[in-house]
Amino acid sequence: MAFTYCVQFGVGDESYVRAGGAALIVFFIFALAFFELYFWGDEL
């Protein structure tokens, strides 16, 4: 019972880390695109 809980918690923790990393990458891409469009719009 405890072993199963530990395994599920470990998998859940790993999935949270993966989701957080993916969200961070997506946020960085959106921020980069936003700044690029902002500076390009400022030049134009």
PDB file of N, CA, C, O and CB in Angstrom:
ATOM      1  N   MET A   1       0.840  -1.189   0.000  1.00  0.00           N
ATOM      2  CA  MET A   1       0.000   0.000   0.000  1.00  0.00           C
ATOM      3  C   MET A   1       0.889   1.257   0.000  1.00  0.00           C
ATOM      4  O   MET A   1       0.725   2.145  -0.837  1.00  0.00           O
ATOM      5  CB  MET A   1      -0.958  -0.004   1.232  1.00  0.00           C
ATOM      6  N   ALA A   2       1.821   1.313   0.945  1.00  0.00           N
ATOM      7  CA  ALA A   2       2.706   2.476   1.018  1.00  0.00           C
ATOM      8  C   ALA A   2       3.607   2.543  -0.218  1.00  0.00           C
ATOM      9  O   ALA A   2       3.905   3.624  -0.725  1.00  0.00           O
ATOM     10  CB  ALA A   2       3.562   2.423   2.304  1.00  0.00           C
ATOM     11  N   PHE A   3       4.037   1.362  -0.695  1.00  0.00           N
ATOM     12  CA  PHE A   3       4.906   1.331  -1.877  1.00  0.00           C
ATOM     13  C   PHE A   3       4.166   1.871  -3.098  1.00  0.00           C
ATOM     14  O   PHE A   3       4.719   2.635  -3.889  1.00  0.00           O
ATOM     15  CB  PHE A   3       5.406  -0.106  -2.148  1.00  0.00           C
ATOM     16  N   THR A   4       2.895   1.456  -3.237  1.00  0.00           N
ATOM     17  CA  THR A   4       2.089   1.940  -4.364  1.00  0.00           C
ATOM     18  C   THR A   4       1.905   3.448  -4.262  1.00  0.00           C
ATOM     19  O   THR A   4       1.959   4.154  -5.269  1.00  0.00           O
ATOM     20  CB  THR A   4       0.711   1.230  -4.402  1.00  0.00           C
ATOM     21  N   TYR A   5       1.686   3.944  -3.043  1.00  0.00           N
ATOM     22  CA  TYR A   5       1.511   5.390  -2.844  1.00  0.00           C
ATOM     23  C   TYR A   5       2.788   6.148  -3.211  1.00  0.00           C
ATOM     24  O   TYR A   5       2.740   7.212  -3.829  1.00  0.00           O
ATOM     25  CB  TYR A   5       1.117   5.691  -1.379  1.00  0.00           C
ATOM     26  N   CYS A   6       3.920   5.585  -2.823  1.00  0.00           N
ATOM     27  CA  CYS A   6       5.195   6.226  -3.136  1.00  0.00           C
ATOM     28  C   CYS A   6       5.419   6.256  -4.644  1.00  0.00           C
ATOM     29  O   CYS A   6       5.893   7.252  -5.191  1.00  0.00           O
ATOM     30  CB  CYS A   6       6.355   5.494  -2.437  1.00  0.00           C
ATOM     31  N   VAL A   7       5.073   5.156  -5.309  1.00  0.00           N
ATOM     32  CA  VAL A   7       5.252   5.096  -6.764  1.00  0.00           C
ATOM     33  C   VAL A   7       4.344   6.116  -7.440  1.00  0.00           C
ATOM     34  O   VAL A   7       4.781   6.840  -8.335  1.00  0.00           O
ATOM     35  CB  VAL A   7       4.955   3.670  -7.300  1.00  0.00           C
ATOM     36  N   GLN A   8       3.074   6.178  -7.013  1.00  0.00           N
ATOM     37  CA  GLN A   8       2.139   7.130  -7.620  1.00  0.00           C
ATOM     38  C   GLN A   8       2.590   8.563  -7.343  1.00  0.00           C
ATOM     39  O   GLN A   8       2.514   9.421  -8.222  1.00  0.00           O
ATOM     40  CB  GLN A   8       0.704   6.905  -7.083  1.00  0.00           C
ATOM     41  N   PHE A   9       3.059   8.821  -6.123  1.00  0.00           N
ATOM     42  CA  PHE A   9       3.513  10.171  -5.777  1.00  0.00           C
ATOM     43  C   PHE A   9       4.740  10.548  -6.604  1.00  0.00           C
ATOM     44  O   PHE A   9       4.872  11.683  -7.061  1.00  0.00           O
ATOM     45  CB  PHE A   9       3.834  10.270  -4.268  1.00  0.00           C
ATOM     46  N   GLY A  10       5.637   9.573  -6.790  1.00  0.00           N
ATOM     47  CA  GLY A  10       6.831   9.843  -7.580  1.00  0.00           C
ATOM     48  C   GLY A  10       6.467  10.155  -9.024  1.00  0.00           C
ATOM     49  O   GLY A  10       7.003  11.093  -9.613  1.00  0.00           O
ATOM     50  N   VAL A  11       5.557   9.370  -9.595  1.00  0.00           N
ATOM     51  CA  VAL A  11       5.132   9.599 -10.977  1.00  0.00           C
ATOM     52  C   VAL A  11       4.431  10.947 -11.081  1.00  0.00           C
ATOM     53  O   VAL A  11       4.650  11.700 -12.029  1.00  0.00           O
ATOM     54  CB  VAL A  11       4.197   8.462 -11.466  1.00  0.00           C
ATOM     55  N   GLY A  12       3.572  11.248 -10.079  1.00  0.00           N
ATOM     56  CA  GLY A  12       2.865  12.530 -10.092  1.00  0.00           C
ATOM     57  C   GLY A  12       3.836  13.687  -9.987  1.00  0.00           C
ATOM     58  O   GLY A  12       3.678  14.702 -10.666  1.00  0.00           O
ATOM     59  N   ASP A  13       4.849  13.535  -9.130  1.00  0.00           N
ATOM     60  CA  ASP A  13       5.841  14.600  -8.962  1.00  0.00           C
ATOM     61  C   ASP A  13       6.610  14.804 -10.263  1.00  0.00           C
ATOM     62  O   ASP A  13       6.878  15.937 -10.662  1.00  0.00           O
ATOM     63  CB  ASP A  13       6.816  14.266  -7.803  1.00  0.00           C
ATOM     64  N   GLU A  14       6.960  13.705 -10.919  1.00  0.00           N
ATOM     65  CA  GLU A  14       7.700  13.801 -12.176  1.00  0.00           C
ATOM     66  C   GLU A  14       6.846  14.476 -13.246  1.00  0.00           C
ATOM     67  O   GLU A  14       7.348  15.287 -14.024  1.00  0.00           O
ATOM     68  CB  GLU A  14       8.147  12.405 -12.650  1.00  0.00           C
ATOM     69  N   SER A  15       5.556  14.140 -13.286  1.00  0.00           N
ATOM     70  CA  SER A  15       4.669  14.750 -14.274  1.00  0.00           C
ATOM     71  C   SER A  15       4.513  16.240 -13.988  1.00  0.00           C
ATOM     72  O   SER A  15       4.418  17.047 -14.913  1.00  0.00           O
ATOM     73  CB  SER A  15       3.290  14.054 -14.276  1.00  0.00           C
ATOM     74  N   TYR A  16       4.488  16.604 -12.699  1.00  0.00           N
ATOM     75  CA  TYR A  16       4.392  18.028 -12.358  1.00  0.00           C
ATOM     76  C   TYR A  16       5.641  18.765 -12.839  1.00  0.00           C
ATOM     77  O   TYR A  16       5.557  19.880 -13.354  1.00  0.00           O
ATOM     78  CB  TYR A  16       4.208  18.217 -10.827  1.00  0.00           C
ATOM     79  N   VAL A  17       6.798  18.127 -12.664  1.00  0.00           N
ATOM     80  CA  VAL A  17       8.048  18.747 -13.105  1.00  0.00           C
ATOM     81  C   VAL A  17       8.047  18.902 -14.623  1.00  0.00           C
ATOM     82  O   VAL A  17       8.455  19.941 -15.141  1.00  0.00           O
ATOM     83  CB  VAL A  17       9.267  17.910 -12.647  1.00  0.00           C
ATOM     84  N   ARG A  18       7.591  17.877 -15.334  1.00  0.00           N
ATOM     85  CA  ARG A  18       7.545  17.956 -16.800  1.00  0.00           C
ATOM     86  C   ARG A  18       6.574  19.038 -17.247  1.00  0.00           C
ATOM     87  O   ARG A  18       6.878  19.804 -18.161  1.00  0.00           O
ATOM     88  CB  ARG A  18       7.140  16.600 -17.407  1.00  0.00           C
ATOM     89  N   ALA A  19       5.392  19.109 -16.602  1.00  0.00           N
ATOM     90  CA  ALA A  19       4.394  20.114 -16.967  1.00  0.00           C
ATOM     91  C   ALA A  19       4.943  21.511 -16.692  1.00  0.00           C
ATOM     92  O   ALA A  19       4.744  22.430 -17.487  1.00  0.00           O
ATOM     93  CB  ALA A  19       3.073  19.887 -16.189  1.00  0.00           C
ATOM     94  N   GLY A  20       5.641  21.667 -15.554  1.00  0.00           N
ATOM     95  CA  GLY A  20       6.215  22.968 -15.225  1.00  0.00           C
ATOM     96  C   GLY A  20       7.286  23.367 -16.232  1.00  0.00           C
ATOM     97  O   GLY A  20       7.361  24.528 -16.637  1.00  0.00           O
ATOM     98  N   GLY A  21       8.111  22.412 -16.634  1.00  0.00           N
ATOM     99  CA  GLY A  21       9.152  22.701 -17.616  1.00  0.00           C
ATOM    100  C   GLY A  21       8.552  23.066 -18.965  1.00  0.00           C
ATOM    101  O   GLY A  21       9.026  23.993 -19.623  1.00  0.00           O
ATOM    102  N   ALA A  22       7.515  22.349 -19.385  1.00  0.00           N
ATOM    103  CA  ALA A  22       6.854  22.637 -20.658  1.00  0.00           C
ATOM    104  C   ALA A  22       6.209  24.019 -20.612  1.00  0.00           C
ATOM    105  O   ALA A  22       6.298  24.780 -21.576  1.00  0.00           O
ATOM    106  CB  ALA A  22       5.793  21.558 -20.982  1.00  0.00           C
ATOM    107  N   ALA A  23       5.558  24.346 -19.488  1.00  0.00           N
ATOM    108  CA  ALA A  23       4.907  25.653 -19.355  1.00  0.00           C
ATOM    109  C   ALA A  23       5.955  26.766 -19.396  1.00  0.00           C
ATOM    110  O   ALA A  23       5.726  27.822 -19.986  1.00  0.00           O
ATOM    111  CB  ALA A  23       4.089  25.729 -18.037  1.00  0.00           C
ATOM    112  N   LEU A  24       7.105  26.520 -18.764  1.00  0.00           N
ATOM    113  CA  LEU A  24       8.169  27.523 -18.751  1.00  0.00           C
ATOM    114  C   LEU A  24       8.716  27.743 -20.159  1.00  0.00           C
ATOM    115  O   LEU A  24       8.975  28.880 -20.555  1.00  0.00           O
ATOM    116  CB  LEU A  24       9.302  27.095 -17.799  1.00  0.00           C
ATOM    117  N   ILE A  25       8.894  26.655 -20.918  1.00  0.00           N
ATOM    118  CA  ILE A  25       9.397  26.762 -22.292  1.00  0.00           C
ATOM    119  C   ILE A  25       8.392  27.514 -23.163  1.00  0.00           C
ATOM    120  O   ILE A  25       8.768  28.388 -23.944  1.00  0.00           O
ATOM    121  CB  ILE A  25       9.679  25.355 -22.885  1.00  0.00           C
ATOM    122  N   VAL A  26       7.100  27.164 -23.021  1.00  0.00           N
ATOM    123  CA  VAL A  26       6.057  27.830 -23.818  1.00  0.00           C
ATOM    124  C   VAL A  26       6.010  29.317 -23.469  1.00  0.00           C
ATOM    125  O   VAL A  26       5.897  30.163 -24.355  1.00  0.00           O
ATOM    126  CB  VAL A  26       4.663  27.170 -23.573  1.00  0.00           C
ATOM    127  N   PHE A  27       6.100  29.634 -22.163  1.00  0.00           N
ATOM    128  CA  PHE A  27       6.082  31.038 -21.737  1.00  0.00           C
ATOM    129  C   PHE A  27       7.289  31.787 -22.304  1.00  0.00           C
ATOM    130  O   PHE A  27       7.161  32.936 -22.726  1.00  0.00           O
ATOM    131  CB  PHE A  27       6.070  31.136 -20.193  1.00  0.00           C
ATOM    132  N   PHE A  28       8.457  31.144 -22.316  1.00  0.00           N
ATOM    133  CA  PHE A  28       9.665  31.782 -22.838  1.00  0.00           C
ATOM    134  C   PHE A  28       9.523  32.049 -24.337  1.00  0.00           C
ATOM    135  O   PHE A  28       9.932  33.102 -24.826  1.00  0.00           O
ATOM    136  CB  PHE A  28      10.904  30.901 -22.564  1.00  0.00           C
ATOM    137  N   ILE A  29       8.936  31.080 -25.071  1.00  0.00           N
ATOM    138  CA  ILE A  29       8.746  31.250 -26.514  1.00  0.00           C
ATOM    139  C   ILE A  29       7.785  32.402 -26.785  1.00  0.00           C
ATOM    140  O   ILE A  29       8.032  33.231 -27.660  1.00  0.00           O
ATOM    141  CB  ILE A  29       8.217  29.947 -27.156  1.00  0.00           C
ATOM    142  N   PHE A  30       6.670  32.450 -26.017  1.00  0.00           N
ATOM    143  CA  PHE A  30       5.698  33.531 -26.210  1.00  0.00           C
ATOM    144  C   PHE A  30       6.324  34.881 -25.866  1.00  0.00           C
ATOM    145  O   PHE A  30       6.089  35.870 -26.560  1.00  0.00           O
ATOM    146  CB  PHE A  30       4.440  33.290 -25.348  1.00  0.00           C
ATOM    147  N   ALA A  31       7.123  34.922 -24.791  1.00  0.00           N
ATOM    148  CA  ALA A  31       7.772  36.180 -24.403  1.00  0.00           C
ATOM    149  C   ALA A  31       8.758  36.618 -25.483  1.00  0.00           C
ATOM    150  O   ALA A  31       8.826  37.802 -25.814  1.00  0.00           O
ATOM    151  CB  ALA A  31       8.498  36.027 -23.041  1.00  0.00           C
ATOM    152  N   LEU A  32       9.517  35.679 -26.032  1.00  0.00           N
ATOM    153  CA  LEU A  32      10.483  35.997 -27.076  1.00  0.00           C
ATOM    154  C   LEU A  32       9.764  36.522 -28.320  1.00  0.00           C
ATOM    155  O   LEU A  32      10.190  37.512 -28.914  1.00  0.00           O
ATOM    156  CB  LEU A  32      11.332  34.757 -27.424  1.00  0.00           C
ATOM    157  N   ALA A  33       8.669  35.855 -28.716  1.00  0.00           N
ATOM    158  CA  ALA A  33       7.902  36.293 -29.885  1.00  0.00           C
ATOM    159  C   ALA A  33       7.287  37.671 -29.634  1.00  0.00           C
ATOM    160  O   ALA A  33       7.256  38.514 -30.530  1.00  0.00           O
ATOM    161  CB  ALA A  33       6.797  35.267 -30.226  1.00  0.00           C
ATOM    162  N   PHE A  34       6.797  37.894 -28.408  1.00  0.00           N
ATOM    163  CA  PHE A  34       6.180  39.187 -28.083  1.00  0.00           C
ATOM    164  C   PHE A  34       7.202  40.315 -28.175  1.00  0.00           C
ATOM    165  O   PHE A  34       6.922  41.359 -28.765  1.00  0.00           O
ATOM    166  CB  PHE A  34       5.559  39.150 -26.674  1.00  0.00           C
ATOM    167  N   PHE A  35       8.392  40.112 -27.592  1.00  0.00           N
ATOM    168  CA  PHE A  35       9.423  41.152 -27.632  1.00  0.00           C
ATOM    169  C   PHE A  35       9.904  41.375 -29.063  1.00  0.00           C
ATOM    170  O   PHE A  35      10.182  42.507 -29.458  1.00  0.00           O
ATOM    171  CB  PHE A  35      10.611  40.774 -26.723  1.00  0.00           C
ATOM    172  N   GLU A  36      10.001  40.290 -29.843  1.00  0.00           N
ATOM    173  CA  GLU A  36      10.448  40.433 -31.229  1.00  0.00           C
ATOM    174  C   GLU A  36       9.438  41.247 -32.026  1.00  0.00           C
ATOM    175  O   GLU A  36       9.817  42.148 -32.774  1.00  0.00           O
ATOM    176  CB  GLU A  36      10.657  39.050 -31.882  1.00  0.00           C
ATOM    177  N   LEU A  37       8.154  40.933 -31.869  1.00  0.00           N
ATOM    178  CA  LEU A  37       7.117  41.692 -32.567  1.00  0.00           C
ATOM    179  C   LEU A  37       7.089  43.134 -32.078  1.00  0.00           C
ATOM    180  O   LEU A  37       6.862  44.052 -32.866  1.00  0.00           O
ATOM    181  CB  LEU A  37       5.740  41.037 -32.368  1.00  0.00           C
ATOM    182  N   TYR A  38       7.318  43.340 -30.783  1.00  0.00           N
ATOM    183  CA  TYR A  38       7.294  44.689 -30.214  1.00  0.00           C
ATOM    184  C   TYR A  38       8.428  45.536 -30.794  1.00  0.00           C
ATOM    185  O   TYR A  38       8.215  46.684 -31.185  1.00  0.00           O
ATOM    186  CB  TYR A  38       7.404  44.628 -28.673  1.00  0.00           C
ATOM    187  N   PHE A  39       9.630  44.967 -30.847  1.00  0.00           N
ATOM    188  CA  PHE A  39      10.770  45.726 -31.362  1.00  0.00           C
ATOM    189  C   PHE A  39      10.647  45.919 -32.874  1.00  0.00           C
ATOM    190  O   PHE A  39      11.004  46.976 -33.394  1.00  0.00           O
ATOM    191  CB  PHE A  39      12.095  45.013 -31.020  1.00  0.00           C
ATOM    192  N   TRP A  40      10.139  44.894 -33.589  1.00  0.00           N
ATOM    193  CA  TRP A  40       9.969  45.030 -35.035  1.00  0.00           C
ATOM    194  C   TRP A  40       8.913  46.091 -35.331  1.00  0.00           C
ATOM    195  O   TRP A  40       9.069  46.889 -36.255  1.00  0.00           O
ATOM    196  CB  TRP A  40       9.573  43.673 -35.676  1.00  0.00           C
ATOM    197  N   GLY A  41       7.828  46.097 -34.534  1.00  0.00           N
ATOM    198  CA  GLY A  41       6.777  47.101 -34.711  1.00  0.00           C
ATOM    199  C   GLY A  41       7.315  48.490 -34.404  1.00  0.00           C
ATOM    200  O   GLY A  41       6.908  49.467 -35.032  1.00  0.00           O
ATOM    201  N   ASP A  42       8.229  48.583 -33.440  1.00  0.00           N
ATOM    202  CA  ASP A  42       8.800  49.874 -33.083  1.00  0.00           C
ATOM    203  C   ASP A  42       9.696  50.378 -34.219  1.00  0.00           C
ATOM    204  O   ASP A  42       9.731  51.577 -34.495  1.00  0.00           O
ATOM    205  CB  ASP A  42       9.599  49.771 -31.760  1.00  0.00           C
ATOM    206  N   GLU A  43      10.417  49.467 -34.875  1.00  0.00           N
ATOM    207  CA  GLU A  43      11.282  49.861 -35.983  1.00  0.00           C
ATOM    208  C   GLU A  43      10.451  50.267 -37.194  1.00  0.00           C
ATOM    209  O   GLU A  43      10.766  51.240 -37.878  1.00  0.00           O
ATOM    210  CB  GLU A  43      12.238  48.718 -36.354  1.00  0.00           C
ATOM    211  N   LEU A  44       9.380  49.508 -37.452  1.00  0.00           N
ATOM    212  CA  LEU A  44       8.524  49.838 -38.588  1.00  0.00           C
ATOM    213  C   LEU A  44       7.715  51.093 -38.278  1.00  0.00           C
ATOM    214  O   LEU A  44       6.927  51.542 -39.111  1.00  0.00           O
ATOM    215  CB  LEU A  44       7.586  48.656 -38.931  1.00  0.00           C
TER     216      LEU A  44
END
